[in-house]
Amino acid sequence: MKFENKERLSIGPQPSGDDEFTARMRLHQSWYRTNVLKVPYGTGPTPNSKKQYGNMLTEEDAARGCNFLSERLYKLARERIEQATGVVEEFRLLRNMLSSQPMCFNLFGLMVDDLNTATSFWKKILPEEVDRVTRVDFELAPEPIEEYLADHTAFDAFVEYRDTSGSLCFIGIETKLTEPFSPKVYDRPEYMRWMEGDKSAWKPEARDEVTAIKHNQLWRDHLLAFAMLQHPDSEYAKGRLMLVRHHEDGKCAEVVKGYEALLRESDDTFMDMPLDKLMSFFDEIELNDEWRQWLEAFRLRYLL
């Protein structure tokens, strides 16, 4: 979408330090706030920030649920905040339009109370596996954490389903919009428990590479899915991590390509899913009026 200079000035401050993709997406979110939501811009990106950005909502507009595509999705986000578990950052979720966290709720939220549509959708993605979806949740991590990664790693979204043989399976989902993967390196003894053995998803020589900055967060997300699957008391017959990333984010695509090279050829516990490809599956299933309105709104909000 192209913008005239006059319009660019009217949609709020745009920082000069963004990379090309982030700048375009920030501008698009600012345009959406101005022309679709028709509300003023706020401050951010943290609660105590005083800087104004075009992609930030005011406290008042955030409280009205403006960061979500419908009242139903906003209610779901509020309910998840009130649970006070997982890694839900309230300010980022409610006020930052550029964050992947509200995008995740906007993308998968309607499935929580509509497992029939969820089943139709996931059957398109995994036609040989999915029989029926049984649960969709957000910011989920298995407990007790000491028996898995012993840290605060959690899935942004979580889909549980029965496969065609009746076995229980899952998809843990990590979503990325413009945020880079975490620049911090985490490496705990608990992680290595899942890296070793014949069933390991990773090549033997991948040890140093997966812990490096560029792969560390993605590795930990994947490791959590692998730990859930391989835990001695696991109830799951199959499980995987799905990374949902914006298809125009070249930096994220480059990280994924490098990470996939560290996995065994036989591994089926990691799935890369560009956002445009994911959205195309909605065109292949029957949707009611609410879903069709949602699909149009989501594409306007997030697909450049």
N, C-alpha and C positions, 0 to 999 in steps of 0.2 A: 504494500500500500504506500503511495507517495503522498508527501505532505508539502504544501507551500510554506515558505518561510514565515509568513504571517500566522499561519495556523500553528506552526511549530512553537512560536513565541506564546501562544495562547494556552498551551496545554501544560505548562508548568516547567520548572527547572529540569534540565537534562545534564547530568555530570559529563565532563569531558574525558574521564578515565576509562569508560567502558570499552570493551572490545566491540567489534563490528556487530556481532549477533546480539549481544546484550543491549547495545545502544538501540538497535532496531526494535527489539522486543520491549524495552522500556518506553520507547516512543509510542509503540502501538498500545501498550497498556495505558499510557497517558492520554492518547487519543480516545480510547474506549471510555475512560473515566469522564472525559470532557463531553463527548458526543453521544454516548449511549447512557451512561449513568447520570450525566449532567450534574456533577457535584464538584466542589473545589478540591484542590490537592492539599495533602497534609505533610507531616514531618516524619522523618525516619532515618535509617532503617531500624533503629532500636528505640525502646520506650523513652529514653532520656535524650534522644537526638533532637536538635533544634533546626537541622537543615531541612529545607523544603524540596520535595521531589514530585514530579508529575505522576509517578506511579504509586504514591502513598495516599491513603485515605485519611480523612480527619477522624477523630475519635467518635464524633457523632454519627458520621456515615458508616463507620465500621460497626457501630452498635446497631445500625439498621440492617446489617447483613449485606452491605453493598459489594463485598468481595466474593459473593456467591451468586450463582446463576438462578437460584430460586429460593424462596422462603424455606422450602423443605430441606434444601442442602445446608442452609444457614443453621437451621434447627439441629441438624445432625452434627455439625461442627461444634455448636454450643454444648450439646450433650457429651461429645467426646472431651471437650475441655473440662467439664464438670466431673468427669471420671478421675481426673488428676493422675493418670498413669501414662506411661509411654513418654514420648519426646514431643509433646504438643507445645509449641511456642505460641502463646495466645496473641501477642502483638503481631508477629509475623503472619499468623494465620488470618487474622481479622483485618489487618491494615495494609499489608504489603501486596500489591497486585502482581508484583513480579516474582513472588515466591512460588515454589513448586508445591508447598504444603496446601494452600487453598486450591491449586490446580488439581491436586490429587482428590480432594473432596468433591470438587466440581466434576471430575472425570468419572469416578466410581461410586459416588454417593447414592444415586438413585437405585443402584443394585441392591442396597442393603435391605430394602423392603419390597423388592421386586425380583425374587430369585428366578422366576420364569424367564424374564428378559435376560437376566444375567446368564442363565443356562444357555439360552440361544446364542448369546454373544460368545461365550467361552468355548462353546462347541465349534464355532467357526475357526477359532484359533487353534484348538486341539481336537480336531474331529475324531481322531482315533482313540481318544482318552476320555473326554468328559461325557458323563451320562447326565448328571444333574448337579448344579451348584447348591451347596447346603448352607453356606455362610459367607458374608463379606464384612470385613472389619477394617479398622484403621489403627495405625501406630501400635502394632501388636508385636510382642516379644514373648517367647516361651519362658515359663518359670518352673522352678527357681533358676535365676540367671546363672548361679554358680555351676549348674549342670550343663550349661551351654557355652557361652562366651565370657561369662562373668563380667560383662560390661553393660552399657546402655544401648547397644545396637538394637534397632527395631525396624520392622517393615513399615513403610508408609501406608501400604494397604495389604490386605491378606484375603485370598480367595480359597475357600475350602470346597472340595467337590468329591463326589463319588465317580469312580471311573466305570467303564463298561462292564467290569467284572464285579462291581460292587465295593471295591476297596476305597478307603478314604485317602485323598490326595490333597495337595495344596500348591498354591502359587504365592510366594512372597513377592511384593512389588516395591521397587525403589523408583521414585519419580524424580526427574531432573527437568528444570525449565531453563534457567540461565546460570544457576549457582554452580560453581566449580565443585569438584569433589573436595572433601576436607583436606587442608594442607598439613594436618597433623598426622604423625606416624604413631600408630598404636601396635604394640606387639606384646602379647601376653603368653605365658606358658600354656594357658587354657586353649589358645588358638591352635597350637601344634598338635593337640590331641586329634583334631579333625583333619589335619593335613597328611597324616601318615596312614599307611595301610593300602591294601589292594583296591579298596573302593574309593580311594582319594580321587577328587575331581581334577587335581592339579598334577602337572608333570613333576617328576622328582627334582628337577633342576630349577623349579620355579620359586623355591623358598625365598631367596633374596629379592626377587622381582615383585612378588605379591605384597611384600611388606614395604616397598618403596612408596614415596609420597604419591606418585601418579596413580597407583593402583590400590592403595591401602584401604580407602573407604569402600570401594566396590568389592574388594576381596572380603572385607568384614561382613558386608551385606550378604554376599554369596556364602560365606562361611556359616552365617546364621541359618540359612536355608539348609545347608548341608548337615549342620549339627542337628537340626530338627528331624531330618530324615534318618540320620544314622544313630540317633540316641538309642540306647538299649531298650528304653520303654516307649519308643516312638509308635504311634498308632497309624502312621502314614506309610503307604506302599510306594508312593511317588511324591516328589516335591522338587521345586525349582525356584530360583530367583529370576524374576523378569525385571529388566531395566527398561523403563519407559522414558525416553529422551526425545527432545524436540529434534525433528529430522534436519533442521537447518543449523544445529549447533555442531559445527565442525570439530571443535576442540573435544567435546564429549565423544563424538564418533571415533576420534583418533585414540582416546584412552581405551575405549571398548575394543577396538581392533587389537591393540597391544595386549590387553588383558586376555582376550580369547586365545591368543597365541600361547598362553601359559597353561591352558587347560588340555587335558587328555582328549584325544580324538573321540573317545567313546563317551565322553561326558555329556549328559543331557540335563544337568541341573542348573544351567544358566541359559537365559534367553534374552537376546537383544531385541527391543521392540521400538522402532521409531514411531513417533506420535502420529504421523500421517498414515502409516500402515495400520496402526491400531484403530484409528478412526474409520478406515475403509471397511472394517468388519461390520460396523453399524449399518452400512448401506446394504448389507447382505441379509439382514434379518427384518422381521416385521416389527414396526414400532407404533405405539399408540400416539395420540396427539401430544401428550406430555413429553414423551421421549423425542418426538420429532422437533418440538420447540426447543428442547434442551440441546439437541444435536446442532441445530442452526446457531443457537447462542454460543455454544462451546467453540464452534469453528470461527465465529466472528471474534471471540475473545482471544483465542490462542493460536490460530493458524494464520500466519502472515500471508 
